Amino acid sequence: MLANFLIGLREGLEASLIVSILIAYLVKSSRRHLLPRIWTGVAVAVVISLAFGAALTFGPKGLTFEAQEAIGGTLSIVAVGFVTWMIFWMARAARSISGELRGAIDRAAEGARWSLAVVAMLAVGREGLETALFLWAATQASAGAGNGSTTPLLGAALGLLVAVVLGYLMYRGALKINLSRFFTWTGYFLIVVAAGVLAYGVHDLQEAGILPGLNTLAFDVSAAVPPDSWYGTLLKGVFNFSPNTTVLQLVAWLAYVIPVLTVFIRRAHRKPAPPAAKATPATPATPATPATPATPATPATPADSTTSTPVSTGGQL
């Protein structure tokens, strides 16, 4: 339940943040008359996400066991790919998402009437489809842990509800959250959860006969961690831990966690590059002062041809 609560909280907060930015920008730019188009797009996105979740839940019911396991394993691996992309995308785009959405609103407002609804539908629908797929995969992975069929969905619903409340409070200015830190810490948690979902997907493909090694166990700690114990249920429900893990499951878990967590830690602790300093324009050189033309020499007085007048430095001529 805790894993599904945090998944719902994180994904719901992303969607709430997007809707808050869309609405706040329209209100501040005196375009309140366009708000119904935003809400129309949000409503369509919610309906599509719910329909997608229902199709995932009830679609494979009439299939054979092997077909159900094959579909479940494949979709679990796809869900891990989506959530991994989402973790890194949100960590990178958290600071610039506001500007991107505002630019999309300005372009859509100048286009057709349905353009704004499409912008909202795509922005929220992407989060909704990712949430539905990953919640379904996480719920399937934790099935059989004694949680009951409604408990994981209840946890996700509570997470989404808290996310909506937080989004509204942020919109009203009553609450400020360090989103970068929030998405970083939840990113760490979701990487571990995604690794468990990946291992579960591998196990499903092994049961479907697509991957080998179903009976080759890496370890079996069922005696120390009984699946029906409270701590076994907690580990299964939160981290999708299986007391009897196959070698291929363990290899897949390690092959995912080690590189993904390493890259995420490096990016999370990377210092942002300092803004480039603006080049100071060079001061134009002061034009050289033209040289003063030389004063022409005074021509010498020609000497008298008959007498010579001596010059005294201290007297008169």
C-alpha positions as CSV (number, residue, x, y, z in Angstrom):
1,M,0.0,0.0,0.0
2,L,2.9,2.4,0.8
3,A,4.5,1.9,-2.6
4,N,1.2,2.6,-4.4
5,F,0.5,5.6,-2.1
6,L,3.9,7.2,-3.0
7,I,3.4,6.4,-6.7
8,G,0.0,8.0,-6.7
9,L,1.4,11.0,-4.7
10,R,4.3,11.6,-7.0
11,E,2.4,11.2,-10.3
12,G,-0.6,13.1,-8.9
13,L,1.6,15.9,-7.8
14,E,3.2,16.1,-11.3
15,A,-0.3,16.3,-12.9
16,S,-1.5,18.8,-10.2
17,L,1.6,21.0,-10.8
18,I,0.9,21.0,-14.6
19,V,-2.7,22.0,-14.1
20,S,-1.8,24.7,-11.6
21,I,0.7,26.2,-14.0
22,L,-1.9,26.2,-16.9
23,I,-4.6,27.8,-14.8
24,A,-2.4,30.3,-13.1
25,Y,-0.9,31.5,-16.4
26,L,-4.3,32.0,-17.9
27,V,-5.6,33.8,-14.9
28,K,-2.6,36.1,-14.7
29,S,-2.8,36.9,-18.4
30,S,-6.5,37.9,-18.1
31,R,-7.7,34.9,-20.1
32,R,-10.1,33.3,-17.7
33,H,-12.6,32.7,-20.5
34,L,-10.2,30.0,-21.7
35,L,-10.3,28.0,-18.5
36,P,-13.2,25.7,-19.5
37,R,-11.0,24.4,-22.4
38,I,-8.3,23.4,-19.8
39,W,-10.8,21.6,-17.7
40,T,-12.2,19.8,-20.7
41,G,-8.7,18.5,-21.6
42,V,-8.1,17.4,-18.0
43,A,-11.4,15.6,-17.9
44,V,-10.7,13.7,-21.1
45,A,-7.3,12.8,-19.9
46,V,-8.7,11.3,-16.6
47,V,-11.3,9.3,-18.5
48,I,-8.7,7.9,-20.9
49,S,-6.4,7.0,-18.0
50,L,-9.3,5.2,-16.1
51,A,-10.3,3.3,-19.3
52,F,-6.7,2.3,-19.9
53,G,-6.4,1.0,-16.3
54,A,-9.7,-0.9,-16.6
55,A,-8.5,-2.5,-19.9
56,L,-5.3,-3.6,-18.2
57,T,-7.2,-5.0,-15.2
58,F,-10.1,-6.8,-17.0
59,G,-8.8,-7.3,-20.5
60,P,-6.6,-10.5,-20.0
61,K,-9.2,-12.3,-17.7
62,G,-10.5,-14.6,-20.5
63,L,-7.0,-15.7,-21.7
64,T,-5.0,-18.7,-20.8
65,F,-2.6,-18.7,-17.9
66,E,0.4,-18.6,-20.1
67,A,-1.0,-15.7,-22.2
68,Q,-1.9,-13.7,-19.0
69,E,1.6,-14.2,-17.7
70,A,3.2,-13.2,-21.0
71,I,1.1,-10.0,-21.2
72,G,1.7,-9.2,-17.5
73,G,5.4,-9.7,-17.8
74,T,5.7,-7.6,-21.0
75,L,3.6,-4.8,-19.6
76,S,5.6,-4.8,-16.4
77,I,8.8,-4.3,-18.3
78,V,7.2,-1.6,-20.4
79,A,6.0,0.1,-17.2
80,V,9.6,0.0,-15.8
81,G,10.8,1.7,-19.0
82,F,8.2,4.5,-18.7
83,V,8.7,5.2,-15.0
84,T,12.5,5.3,-15.5
85,W,12.1,7.8,-18.3
86,M,9.7,9.8,-16.1
87,I,12.1,9.9,-13.1
88,F,14.9,11.3,-15.2
89,W,12.7,13.6,-17.2
90,M,11.1,15.2,-14.1
91,A,14.5,15.6,-12.4
92,R,15.8,17.5,-15.5
93,A,12.6,19.4,-16.4
94,A,11.3,20.5,-13.0
95,R,12.9,23.9,-13.3
96,S,11.9,24.6,-16.9
97,I,8.5,23.0,-17.1
98,S,6.7,26.2,-16.3
99,G,8.2,28.1,-19.2
100,E,7.5,25.2,-21.6
101,L,3.9,25.0,-20.6
102,R,3.4,28.8,-20.9
103,G,4.8,28.8,-24.4
104,A,2.5,25.9,-25.3
105,I,-0.5,27.9,-24.0
106,D,0.4,31.0,-25.9
107,R,0.6,29.0,-29.2
108,A,-2.6,27.1,-28.5
109,A,-4.6,30.2,-27.5
110,E,-3.8,31.6,-30.9
111,G,-4.9,28.4,-32.7
112,A,-8.2,26.5,-33.0
113,R,-10.7,26.4,-30.1
114,W,-9.8,22.8,-29.2
115,S,-6.0,23.5,-29.1
116,L,-5.9,24.4,-25.4
117,A,-7.9,21.3,-24.6
118,V,-5.4,19.2,-26.5
119,V,-2.5,20.8,-24.6
120,A,-4.1,20.0,-21.3
121,M,-5.1,16.5,-22.3
122,L,-1.6,15.6,-23.5
123,A,0.1,17.1,-20.5
124,V,-2.1,15.4,-18.0
125,G,-2.9,12.3,-20.0
126,R,0.8,11.4,-20.2
127,E,1.0,11.4,-16.4
128,G,-2.3,9.5,-16.2
129,L,-1.3,6.7,-18.6
130,E,2.1,6.3,-16.9
131,T,0.4,6.2,-13.5
132,A,-2.2,3.6,-14.6
133,L,0.4,1.3,-16.2
134,F,2.9,1.5,-13.3
135,L,0.2,1.1,-10.7
136,W,-1.2,-1.9,-12.5
137,A,2.2,-3.5,-12.7
138,A,3.1,-2.7,-9.1
139,T,-0.3,-4.1,-7.9
140,Q,0.2,-7.3,-9.9
141,A,3.7,-7.7,-8.5
142,S,2.4,-7.3,-4.9
143,A,-0.6,-9.6,-5.5
144,G,-0.7,-12.6,-3.2
145,A,1.1,-10.7,-0.4
146,G,-2.1,-10.8,1.7
147,N,-3.0,-7.2,0.9
148,G,-6.4,-7.9,-0.6
149,S,-7.4,-6.7,-4.1
150,T,-8.5,-3.2,-3.0
151,T,-5.7,-2.2,-0.7
152,P,-3.2,-1.3,-3.4
153,L,-5.8,0.8,-5.2
154,L,-6.8,2.4,-2.0
155,G,-3.2,3.5,-1.3
156,A,-3.0,4.9,-4.8
157,A,-6.3,6.8,-4.4
158,L,-5.1,8.3,-1.2
159,G,-1.8,9.4,-2.8
160,L,-3.7,11.0,-5.7
161,L,-6.0,12.8,-3.2
162,V,-3.1,14.2,-1.2
163,A,-1.5,15.3,-4.4
164,V,-4.6,17.2,-5.5
165,V,-4.8,18.9,-2.1
166,L,-1.1,19.9,-2.2
167,G,-1.5,21.1,-5.8
168,Y,-4.4,23.3,-4.8
169,L,-2.4,24.7,-1.8
170,M,0.5,25.5,-4.0
171,Y,-1.7,27.3,-6.5
172,R,-3.2,29.4,-3.7
173,G,0.3,30.2,-2.4
174,A,-0.4,28.7,1.0
175,L,2.2,26.0,0.6
176,K,5.7,25.9,-0.8
177,I,7.5,22.7,-1.6
178,N,11.1,22.2,-2.7
179,L,10.0,20.3,-5.8
180,S,13.6,19.4,-6.8
181,R,14.2,17.7,-3.5
182,F,10.8,16.0,-3.5
183,F,11.3,14.5,-7.0
184,T,14.9,13.5,-6.1
185,W,13.9,11.5,-2.9
186,T,10.9,9.9,-4.5
187,G,13.1,9.1,-7.5
188,Y,15.3,7.0,-5.3
189,F,12.4,5.1,-3.9
190,L,10.7,4.6,-7.3
191,I,14.0,3.2,-8.8
192,V,13.9,0.4,-6.1
193,V,10.2,-0.2,-6.7
194,A,10.8,-0.3,-10.4
195,A,13.5,-2.9,-10.0
196,G,11.1,-5.1,-8.1
197,V,8.5,-4.7,-10.8
198,L,11.1,-5.6,-13.4
199,A,12.0,-8.8,-11.4
200,Y,8.3,-9.6,-11.2
201,G,8.0,-9.2,-15.0
202,V,10.9,-11.5,-15.6
203,H,9.2,-14.1,-13.3
204,D,6.0,-13.8,-15.3
205,L,7.8,-14.4,-18.5
206,Q,9.5,-17.4,-16.9
207,E,6.1,-18.8,-15.9
208,A,4.8,-18.2,-19.5
209,G,7.7,-20.3,-20.8
210,I,9.2,-17.4,-22.7
211,L,12.3,-17.1,-20.4
212,P,14.2,-20.1,-18.9
213,G,15.3,-20.8,-15.4
214,L,12.0,-20.9,-13.5
215,N,13.3,-23.6,-11.2
216,T,16.8,-22.2,-10.8
217,L,16.8,-20.3,-7.6
218,A,19.4,-17.8,-6.5
219,F,18.1,-18.0,-2.9
220,D,15.1,-19.1,-0.9
221,V,14.6,-17.4,2.4
222,S,11.0,-18.4,2.9
223,A,11.7,-19.9,6.3
224,A,13.3,-16.6,7.5
225,V,10.8,-14.3,5.7
226,P,7.5,-16.2,5.5
227,P,5.3,-14.6,2.7
228,D,2.3,-14.5,5.0
229,S,4.2,-12.7,7.9
230,W,3.7,-9.0,8.5
231,Y,7.3,-8.2,7.4
232,G,7.1,-10.5,4.4
233,T,3.9,-8.8,3.4
234,L,5.5,-5.4,3.9
235,L,8.6,-6.3,1.8
236,K,6.4,-7.8,-0.9
237,G,3.9,-4.9,-1.0
238,V,6.5,-2.1,-0.9
239,F,9.6,-3.4,-2.7
240,N,8.1,-6.5,-4.5
241,F,10.6,-8.7,-2.6
242,S,10.2,-12.4,-3.3
243,P,11.6,-14.8,-0.7
244,N,12.3,-17.4,-3.4
245,T,14.0,-15.5,-6.2
246,T,15.3,-17.1,-9.4
247,V,18.8,-16.4,-10.7
248,L,17.4,-14.5,-13.8
249,Q,15.3,-12.3,-11.5
250,L,18.3,-11.4,-9.4
251,V,20.4,-10.7,-12.4
252,A,17.6,-8.4,-13.8
253,W,17.2,-6.6,-10.5
254,L,21.0,-5.9,-10.2
255,A,21.4,-5.0,-13.8
256,Y,18.7,-2.4,-13.4
257,V,19.4,-0.9,-9.9
258,I,23.2,-0.5,-10.2
259,P,23.5,1.5,-13.4
260,V,20.2,3.5,-13.0
261,L,20.8,4.4,-9.4
262,T,24.4,5.4,-10.1
263,V,23.4,7.7,-13.0
264,F,20.6,9.2,-10.9
265,I,22.8,9.9,-7.9
266,R,25.4,11.6,-10.2
267,R,22.7,13.8,-11.8
268,A,21.0,14.6,-8.5
269,H,24.2,15.8,-6.9
270,R,25.6,17.6,-10.0
271,K,25.9,21.3,-9.4
272,P,24.1,23.4,-11.9
273,A,26.4,25.2,-14.3
274,P,26.9,28.9,-13.4
275,P,25.2,31.3,-15.8
276,A,27.5,32.4,-18.6
277,A,29.0,35.8,-17.9
278,K,28.0,38.4,-20.4
279,A,30.9,39.7,-22.5
280,T,31.7,43.3,-21.8
281,P,31.9,45.2,-25.1
282,A,35.4,46.5,-25.8
283,T,35.9,50.2,-25.3
284,P,36.6,51.9,-28.6
285,A,40.1,53.2,-29.0
286,T,40.5,56.9,-28.6
287,P,41.5,58.3,-32.0
288,A,45.0,59.6,-32.0
289,T,45.4,63.4,-31.8
290,P,46.7,64.7,-35.1
291,A,50.2,65.9,-34.8
292,T,50.6,69.7,-34.7
293,P,52.3,70.8,-37.8
294,A,55.7,72.2,-37.2
295,T,56.1,75.9,-37.2
296,P,58.0,76.9,-40.2
297,A,61.4,78.3,-39.3
298,T,61.7,82.1,-39.4
299,P,64.0,83.0,-42.3
300,A,67.3,84.4,-41.1
301,T,67.8,88.2,-41.6
302,P,70.4,88.5,-44.2
303,A,73.6,90.1,-42.8
304,D,74.6,93.6,-43.8
305,S,77.1,93.5,-46.5
306,T,79.1,96.4,-45.2
307,T,79.0,96.2,-41.4
308,S,78.8,93.5,-38.8
309,T,76.8,94.2,-35.6
310,P,78.0,92.3,-32.6
311,V,75.3,90.7,-30.3
312,S,75.6,91.0,-26.5
313,T,73.6,88.5,-24.4
314,G,73.0,91.0,-21.7
315,G,72.7,94.3,-23.6
316,Q,71.0,95.9,-26.5
317,L,71.6,95.6,-30.1
